[in-house]
Amino acid sequence: MSTGDAKDTTGRRNFLRGAGAAMLGAAAVSRVQAASLPEAPVQTSAATQPPLAPPNGRPYNPVVTLNGWTLPWRTRDGWKEFHLVAEPVVRELAPGMKANLWGYNGQSPGPTIECVEGDKVRFFVTNKLPEHTTIHWHGILLPSGMDGVGGLTQKQIPVGKTYVYEFVMKKSGTFMYHPHADEMTQMAMGMMGFIVVHPKTPAFMRVDRDFVFLINAYDVDPGAATPKVNTMLDFNLWSWNSRVFPGIDTLAVRRNDRVRIRIANLTMTNHPIHMHGYDFKVSCTDGGWVRPEAAWPEVTIDVPVGAMRAFDFVADAPGDWAFHCHKSHHTMNAMGHDVPTMIGVDHRGVARQVMNLVPDYMVMGERGMADMGEMEMPLPDNTLPMMTGAGPFGPIEMGGMFTVVKVREGLAANDYKDPGWYKHPPGTVAYEWTGELPKVARADAPKADAKTLDVKKGGGHAHH
């Protein structure tokens, strides 16, 4: 996927003559220009790829895209040229489940775009979807005709055609890209990507490790593989970069590194993102960088719809630290919303009768849902359990938007591999009390009334 400088063999004047109004609006590419398009690399692996060191241009510290990658470019007459291909893709959400999505260059989300403040950038966008599309450069300051709103600032990109977007990156910060054509369908199918514009002064707001990911969500019926695109809010798979736990990679961090995590939200609800073990400072928002003296401390940062947030911390506390959305149902995989609460209802007698007819039947929920982390219930093909993943002490009982920040001593500067589970120093793990337990007064249970369900044991179905 590496690229180098490309010499201009067709002549800058010919290109501008063909692109014509490219500086005023996205323009179609002629056959002659198509012959000189930059490469459109493809990535199908769902693993986090190593950061892409800039092969030319201004230096910067590259980012690491969680379960993603950075799109290479070529330099041509002072322009950085990227080639994005909008196309159907197959994305592994986690081991055991794949989804038919739409994305860019083989993946959903598409590759991260990295460049530097002041760069002149040119994007070739080829449409291999079954319908027209555009790209909106969310948060970027640019000419109106390059803003990518179909019907308003440009014609939609027809199937099989390539359009060009050209502009200068006027400011550094954290941004994203997504369609503004049949937007609900195309974004529900996974069309989105991250943009990082690095400061032209490398020392400005510098960190040692810089992670990025998009928050997205899907509605995929159990046993199915294609999202339902008309879902408004009731999604059943909450994901980071189109991955759910335990498919989300860990964030490996060297002790005492200064770390930044950048998050963009393209779901239809807000997400309070919480990291254990640290407080951190908000360093960047949609509008730009937060001055150090104005940065505010948090342990949970709310990321609104259509917004970007970044926070920084110094990784001085070694360990395995949970990192997740704090909406409880966003840390579970696909589940029904109309499941009755059975806590306190002893239906083992009924279960025995049902199991005579349905051997795979399992009792759920009478003592809470923790058993779901240990059960291996029969599931339709291509379906994930609600709670899954195992840690060094047993089931983690999570799904969806959850992973682990692993802070370790002695990692190499560019080592992002999972370092394994943390080895806790003696005396630093919670333990069971084995002494005498005092008697604790308990309040009486509420008195029964006409609405109280009376469940009797034994006697088959006669008393239920």
C-alpha positions as CSV (number, residue, x, y, z in Angstrom):
1,M,0.0,0.0,0.0
2,S,3.0,2.3,-0.1
3,T,3.1,5.1,-2.5
4,G,5.8,7.5,-3.7
5,D,6.1,10.7,-5.7
6,A,4.6,10.6,-9.1
7,K,5.9,12.7,-12.0
8,D,3.4,14.7,-14.1
9,T,3.6,13.2,-17.6
10,T,0.3,14.6,-18.9
11,G,0.9,18.3,-18.0
12,R,-0.7,20.3,-15.3
13,R,-2.4,22.6,-17.9
14,N,-4.2,19.6,-19.6
15,F,-5.5,18.4,-16.2
16,L,-6.9,21.8,-15.3
17,R,-8.4,22.2,-18.7
18,G,-10.2,18.9,-18.2
19,A,-11.2,19.5,-14.6
20,G,-12.3,23.0,-15.6
21,A,-14.4,24.2,-12.7
22,A,-12.9,21.8,-10.2
23,M,-11.9,24.7,-8.0
24,L,-15.5,25.8,-8.0
25,G,-17.3,22.5,-7.7
26,A,-16.7,18.7,-7.8
27,A,-16.1,17.8,-11.5
28,A,-16.2,14.6,-13.5
29,V,-13.0,13.0,-14.7
30,S,-12.4,12.5,-18.4
31,R,-11.1,9.3,-20.0
32,V,-7.6,10.9,-20.5
33,Q,-7.5,11.9,-16.8
34,A,-8.7,8.5,-15.7
35,A,-5.6,7.0,-17.1
36,S,-3.5,9.0,-14.6
37,L,-5.6,8.4,-11.5
38,P,-3.7,7.6,-8.4
39,E,-3.8,4.0,-7.1
40,A,-6.9,3.1,-5.0
41,P,-5.5,0.7,-2.4
42,V,-7.8,-1.9,-0.8
43,Q,-7.8,-3.2,2.7
44,T,-10.0,-6.1,3.8
45,S,-8.4,-7.1,7.2
46,A,-10.4,-5.9,10.2
47,A,-7.2,-5.8,12.3
48,T,-5.7,-2.5,13.4
49,Q,-3.0,-1.6,10.9
50,P,0.4,0.0,11.8
51,P,0.5,3.8,11.5
52,L,1.5,5.1,8.0
53,A,4.6,7.2,8.3
54,P,4.4,10.1,5.8
55,P,6.6,9.3,2.8
56,N,6.9,12.9,1.7
57,G,5.7,16.4,2.6
58,R,5.6,18.0,6.0
59,P,6.5,15.6,8.9
60,Y,3.9,14.6,11.5
61,N,3.2,11.8,14.0
62,P,0.7,9.5,12.3
63,V,-2.4,8.3,14.0
64,V,-3.5,4.7,14.6
65,T,-7.0,3.9,13.4
66,L,-8.7,1.3,15.7
67,N,-9.5,-1.7,13.5
68,G,-8.6,0.4,10.5
69,W,-5.9,2.0,8.4
70,T,-4.7,5.2,6.7
71,L,-5.1,5.8,3.0
72,P,-1.8,6.3,1.1
73,W,-1.4,9.2,-1.3
74,R,0.8,10.4,-4.1
75,T,2.3,13.8,-4.5
76,R,1.9,15.5,-7.9
77,D,2.8,19.1,-8.6
78,G,2.5,20.1,-4.9
79,W,-0.9,18.4,-4.5
80,K,-1.5,15.3,-2.3
81,E,-3.7,13.0,-4.3
82,F,-6.0,10.4,-2.8
83,H,-8.3,7.9,-4.5
84,L,-11.5,6.8,-2.6
85,V,-13.7,4.1,-4.1
86,A,-17.3,3.9,-2.8
87,E,-18.4,0.3,-3.0
88,P,-20.2,-2.6,-1.3
89,V,-18.0,-4.4,1.3
90,V,-18.1,-7.3,3.7
91,R,-17.1,-6.3,7.2
92,E,-16.4,-8.7,10.0
93,L,-18.1,-7.1,13.0
94,A,-16.5,-9.7,15.4
95,P,-15.4,-13.3,15.0
96,G,-18.5,-15.3,14.0
97,M,-20.4,-12.5,12.4
98,K,-20.0,-10.6,9.1
99,A,-22.2,-7.9,7.6
100,N,-22.9,-6.7,4.0
101,L,-22.1,-3.0,4.2
102,W,-21.2,-0.1,2.0
103,G,-17.9,1.6,2.5
104,Y,-14.7,2.8,0.8
105,N,-11.6,0.9,-0.5
106,G,-12.7,-2.5,0.8
107,Q,-13.8,-1.5,4.3
108,S,-16.4,0.2,6.4
109,P,-15.6,2.7,7.8
110,G,-13.4,3.9,4.9
111,P,-9.7,4.5,5.4
112,T,-8.5,7.4,7.6
113,I,-7.3,10.5,5.6
114,E,-4.2,12.1,7.1
115,C,-2.6,15.3,5.8
116,V,-1.1,18.6,7.2
117,E,-2.5,22.0,7.7
118,G,-1.8,24.0,4.6
119,D,-1.7,21.0,2.3
120,K,-3.3,21.2,-1.1
121,V,-5.4,18.0,-1.4
122,R,-7.1,16.4,-4.3
123,F,-9.6,13.5,-3.9
124,F,-10.6,11.3,-6.7
125,V,-13.9,9.6,-5.8
126,T,-15.0,6.6,-7.9
127,N,-18.6,5.4,-7.4
128,K,-19.0,1.6,-7.5
129,L,-22.3,1.6,-5.5
130,P,-25.6,0.6,-7.1
131,E,-26.8,4.2,-6.8
132,H,-25.4,7.7,-7.0
133,T,-23.4,9.2,-4.1
134,T,-21.3,12.3,-3.0
135,I,-18.8,13.0,-0.3
136,H,-19.2,15.7,2.3
137,W,-16.0,16.8,4.1
138,H,-17.5,17.2,7.6
139,G,-16.0,20.2,9.5
140,I,-13.5,21.2,6.7
141,L,-13.4,24.8,5.6
142,L,-13.5,24.8,1.8
143,P,-15.2,26.4,-1.2
144,S,-18.9,25.8,-1.3
145,G,-18.8,23.8,-4.5
146,M,-16.5,21.2,-2.9
147,D,-18.8,20.7,0.1
148,G,-20.4,17.5,-1.4
149,V,-24.1,18.1,-0.9
150,G,-25.9,16.4,-3.8
151,G,-28.3,18.7,-5.7
152,L,-27.2,21.8,-3.8
153,T,-23.5,22.2,-4.4
154,Q,-22.8,19.5,-7.0
155,K,-24.4,16.9,-9.2
156,Q,-24.5,13.5,-7.5
157,I,-21.7,11.1,-8.7
158,P,-23.4,8.7,-11.1
159,V,-22.7,4.9,-10.9
160,G,-19.4,4.1,-12.5
161,K,-18.2,7.7,-12.6
162,T,-15.2,9.4,-10.9
163,Y,-15.4,13.0,-9.5
164,V,-12.6,15.3,-8.2
165,Y,-12.6,17.4,-5.1
166,E,-9.8,20.0,-4.6
167,F,-9.2,22.3,-1.8
168,V,-6.6,23.5,0.8
169,M,-6.6,22.3,4.4
170,K,-6.9,25.6,6.1
171,K,-6.8,24.4,9.7
172,S,-5.6,21.4,11.7
173,G,-7.9,19.3,13.8
174,T,-10.2,16.3,13.8
175,F,-12.8,15.8,11.0
176,M,-14.7,13.1,9.0
177,Y,-16.3,12.3,5.7
178,H,-19.6,10.8,4.7
179,P,-22.2,11.0,1.9
180,H,-24.8,13.8,1.4
181,A,-26.8,11.7,-1.1
182,D,-29.5,9.2,0.0
183,E,-27.8,9.9,3.4
184,M,-30.0,7.8,5.7
185,T,-29.4,4.7,3.6
186,Q,-25.8,5.2,2.8
187,M,-24.8,6.0,6.4
188,A,-26.9,3.2,7.8
189,M,-25.0,0.9,5.5
190,G,-21.6,2.2,6.9
191,M,-20.4,4.9,4.5
192,M,-18.1,7.2,6.6
193,G,-14.5,7.8,7.4
194,F,-12.1,9.8,9.6
195,I,-10.0,12.8,8.6
196,V,-7.0,14.0,10.7
197,V,-5.3,17.3,9.7
198,H,-2.0,17.5,11.6
199,P,-0.6,20.9,12.7
200,K,2.1,22.3,10.3
201,T,4.3,22.8,13.4
202,P,5.0,19.2,14.6
203,A,5.6,20.2,18.2
204,F,2.1,21.8,18.5
205,M,-0.2,19.6,20.7
206,R,2.1,16.7,20.1
207,V,1.4,13.3,21.7
208,D,3.3,10.0,21.6
209,R,0.3,7.8,20.6
210,D,-2.7,9.1,18.7
211,F,-5.8,6.8,18.3
212,V,-8.9,7.5,16.2
213,F,-12.2,5.7,15.7
214,L,-15.8,6.4,14.5
215,I,-18.9,5.5,16.5
216,N,-21.5,3.9,14.3
217,A,-24.5,1.6,14.7
218,Y,-26.4,-1.1,12.8
219,D,-29.7,-2.9,12.9
220,V,-29.1,-6.5,11.7
221,D,-31.7,-9.1,12.5
222,P,-30.4,-12.4,14.1
223,G,-29.3,-14.7,11.3
224,A,-29.2,-11.9,8.7
225,A,-26.2,-10.0,7.3
226,T,-27.6,-6.8,5.8
227,P,-28.6,-3.8,8.0
228,K,-32.1,-2.5,8.0
229,V,-31.7,1.1,6.6
230,N,-35.0,2.6,7.8
231,T,-34.2,2.2,11.5
232,M,-34.4,5.6,13.2
233,L,-33.1,4.9,16.8
234,D,-33.7,1.3,17.7
235,F,-30.4,-0.2,16.6
236,N,-29.2,-3.5,18.0
237,L,-25.5,-3.4,17.2
238,W,-23.5,-0.5,18.7
239,S,-20.0,-0.4,17.2
240,W,-16.7,1.4,17.1
241,N,-15.3,1.5,13.5
242,S,-17.9,-1.2,12.6
243,R,-16.6,-3.6,15.2
244,V,-18.2,-4.9,18.4
245,F,-16.6,-6.5,21.5
246,P,-14.8,-8.8,21.5
247,G,-13.9,-7.8,18.0
248,I,-12.6,-4.3,18.9
249,D,-8.8,-4.3,19.3
250,T,-7.2,-3.2,22.5
251,L,-5.3,0.1,22.7
252,A,-1.7,-0.8,23.6
253,V,0.0,2.1,25.4
254,R,3.5,2.5,26.7
255,R,3.7,3.7,30.3
256,N,4.3,7.5,30.6
257,D,3.4,8.1,27.0
258,R,1.2,11.1,26.3
259,V,-1.9,9.6,24.6
260,R,-4.7,11.2,22.5
261,I,-7.9,9.4,21.6
262,R,-10.1,11.1,18.9
263,I,-13.7,10.0,18.5
264,A,-16.3,11.0,15.9
265,N,-20.0,10.1,16.2
266,L,-22.2,9.3,13.2
267,T,-25.0,7.4,15.0
268,M,-28.4,8.9,15.9
269,T,-27.8,9.3,19.6
270,N,-25.1,10.7,21.9
271,H,-22.5,8.5,23.6
272,P,-20.9,9.1,27.0
273,I,-17.5,7.5,26.5
274,H,-15.9,6.5,29.8
275,M,-12.3,5.3,30.5
276,H,-11.4,3.6,33.7
277,G,-8.3,4.4,35.7
278,Y,-7.6,8.0,34.5
279,D,-8.9,11.5,34.4
280,F,-8.2,13.2,31.1
281,K,-8.4,16.6,29.4
282,V,-10.5,17.5,26.4
283,S,-8.0,18.7,23.8
284,C,-10.0,19.1,20.6
285,T,-13.6,19.6,19.5
286,D,-15.3,20.1,16.1
287,G,-14.3,23.7,16.1
288,G,-10.6,23.2,16.7
289,W,-8.0,22.8,19.5
290,V,-8.7,23.7,23.1
291,R,-6.0,25.9,24.6
292,P,-4.2,24.0,27.4
293,E,-5.3,26.6,30.0
294,A,-8.9,26.1,28.9
295,A,-8.9,22.3,28.7
296,W,-11.4,20.8,31.2
297,P,-10.9,17.5,33.1
298,E,-13.3,14.5,32.6
299,V,-13.5,10.8,33.2
300,T,-16.5,10.5,30.8
301,I,-16.9,12.6,27.7
302,D,-20.2,12.9,25.9
303,V,-19.9,12.8,22.1
304,P,-23.0,14.4,20.5
305,V,-24.4,13.3,17.1
306,G,-22.4,14.5,14.2
307,A,-19.6,15.7,16.5
308,M,-15.9,15.0,17.2
309,R,-14.1,15.0,20.5
310,A,-10.5,14.3,21.5
311,F,-9.0,13.9,24.9
312,D,-5.4,13.5,26.2
313,F,-3.9,11.8,29.2
314,V,-0.5,10.7,30.4
315,A,-0.4,6.9,30.7
316,D,1.2,6.8,34.2
317,A,-1.0,4.0,35.7
318,P,-0.2,0.5,34.4
319,G,-3.0,-2.0,34.1
320,D,-5.9,-3.2,31.9
321,W,-8.4,-0.3,31.9
322,A,-12.0,-0.7,30.6
323,F,-13.0,1.8,27.9
324,H,-16.6,1.9,26.8
325,C,-19.8,3.8,26.2
326,H,-21.7,4.3,29.5
327,K,-25.1,3.6,28.1
328,S,-25.6,0.1,29.4
329,H,-27.5,-1.2,26.3
330,H,-24.6,0.0,24.1
331,T,-22.3,-2.5,25.7
332,M,-24.4,-5.5,24.6
333,N,-24.8,-7.1,21.2
334,A,-28.1,-7.8,19.4
335,M,-31.0,-8.4,21.8
336,G,-34.7,-7.9,21.8
337,H,-36.3,-4.9,23.5
338,D,-39.6,-6.5,24.5
339,V,-38.1,-9.2,26.8
340,P,-40.1,-9.4,30.1
341,T,-38.2,-9.0,33.4
342,M,-38.3,-12.4,35.1
343,I,-36.2,-11.5,38.2
344,G,-37.6,-13.3,41.2
345,V,-39.8,-15.7,39.2
346,D,-38.9,-19.3,39.7
347,H,-40.0,-21.0,36.5
348,R,-37.7,-24.1,36.7
349,G,-40.8,-26.4,36.9
350,V,-42.1,-24.9,33.7
351,A,-38.7,-25.1,32.1
352,R,-38.5,-28.8,32.7
353,Q,-41.8,-29.3,30.9
354,V,-40.8,-27.1,28.0
355,M,-37.4,-28.9,27.7
356,N,-39.4,-32.1,27.0
357,L,-40.7,-30.4,23.9
358,V,-37.8,-28.1,23.1
359,P,-34.4,-29.7,24.2
360,D,-32.4,-26.5,23.6
361,Y,-34.7,-24.4,25.8
362,M,-32.9,-22.4,28.5
363,V,-34.1,-20.5,31.5
364,M,-33.1,-16.8,31.3
365,G,-33.3,-13.8,33.6
366,E,-34.9,-15.1,36.8
367,R,-31.7,-14.2,38.7
368,G,-30.5,-11.4,36.4
369,M,-28.8,-11.7,33.1
370,A,-25.2,-12.5,34.2
371,D,-25.6,-16.1,33.2
372,M,-25.7,-14.9,29.6
373,G,-21.9,-14.4,29.8
374,E,-21.3,-18.1,30.5
375,M,-24.1,-19.8,28.5
376,E,-23.6,-21.1,25.0
377,M,-27.1,-20.9,23.7
378,P,-27.8,-22.1,20.2
379,L,-27.8,-19.0,17.9
380,P,-28.7,-18.5,14.3
381,D,-25.8,-18.5,11.9
382,N,-23.9,-15.1,11.6
383,T,-25.3,-14.0,15.0
384,L,-23.3,-12.8,18.1
385,P,-24.4,-13.5,21.7
386,M,-25.5,-10.5,23.7
387,M,-22.6,-10.7,26.1
388,T,-19.3,-12.3,25.3
389,G,-15.6,-12.2,25.7
390,A,-13.4,-13.8,28.4
391,G,-10.9,-12.2,30.7
392,P,-8.3,-13.6,33.1
393,F,-10.9,-13.9,35.8
394,G,-13.8,-15.2,33.8
395,P,-16.5,-13.8,31.5
396,I,-16.3,-10.1,30.9
397,E,-20.1,-9.9,30.2
398,M,-19.8,-7.1,27.6
399,G,-20.5,-6.6,24.0
400,G,-20.9,-3.6,21.6
401,M,-18.9,-0.5,22.5
402,F,-16.2,-1.9,24.8
403,T,-12.5,-2.5,24.7
404,V,-9.5,-2.3,27.0
405,V,-6.7,0.3,27.2
406,K,-3.6,-1.7,28.1
407,V,-0.9,0.4,29.7
408,R,2.5,-1.4,30.0
409,E,6.0,-0.7,31.0
410,G,8.7,-1.1,28.3
411,L,6.7,-1.3,25.0
412,A,8.6,-0.1,22.0
413,A,7.7,3.3,20.5
414,N,5.7,1.8,17.6
415,D,4.5,-1.4,19.3
416,Y,0.7,-1.6,19.1
417,K,0.3,-5.3,19.5
418,D,-1.9,-6.7,22.3
419,P,0.5,-7.2,25.2
420,G,-1.8,-9.9,26.9
421,W,-3.4,-9.6,30.3
422,Y,-1.9,-7.5,33.0
423,K,0.0,-9.2,35.8
424,H,-1.2,-7.5,38.9
425,P,1.4,-6.9,41.7
426,P,0.8,-9.0,44.8
427,G,-1.8,-7.4,47.1
428,T,-3.5,-5.3,44.4
429,V,-6.4,-7.5,43.4
430,A,-9.8,-7.5,45.1
431,Y,-10.2,-10.7,47.2
432,E,-12.9,-12.6,49.1
433,W,-13.5,-12.0,52.8
434,T,-13.3,-15.3,54.7
435,G,-13.9,-14.0,58.2
436,E,-17.1,-13.9,60.2
437,L,-20.0,-12.1,58.4
438,P,-22.1,-9.8,60.6
439,K,-25.8,-10.0,60.6
440,V,-27.2,-7.2,58.5
441,A,-30.8,-5.9,59.0
442,R,-32.9,-5.9,55.9
443,A,-36.0,-4.1,55.1
444,D,-39.2,-6.1,54.8
445,A,-40.4,-7.0,51.3
446,P,-43.3,-4.8,49.9
447,K,-46.7,-6.2,50.8
448,A,-48.6,-8.1,48.0
449,D,-51.5,-6.4,46.3
450,A,-53.9,-7.2,43.5
451,K,-51.2,-6.6,40.9
452,T,-48.7,-9.0,42.5
453,L,-47.9,-12.1,40.4
454,D,-48.3,-15.2,42.5
455,V,-46.0,-18.0,41.3
456,K,-46.4,-21.3,43.0
457,K,-43.8,-24.2,42.9
458,G,-44.7,-27.7,41.7
459,G,-47.9,-29.1,40.3
460,G,-47.0,-28.7,36.6
461,H,-48.9,-26.0,34.8
462,A,-52.0,-26.1,37.0
463,H,-51.0,-23.2,39.3
464,H,-49.4,-21.0,36.7
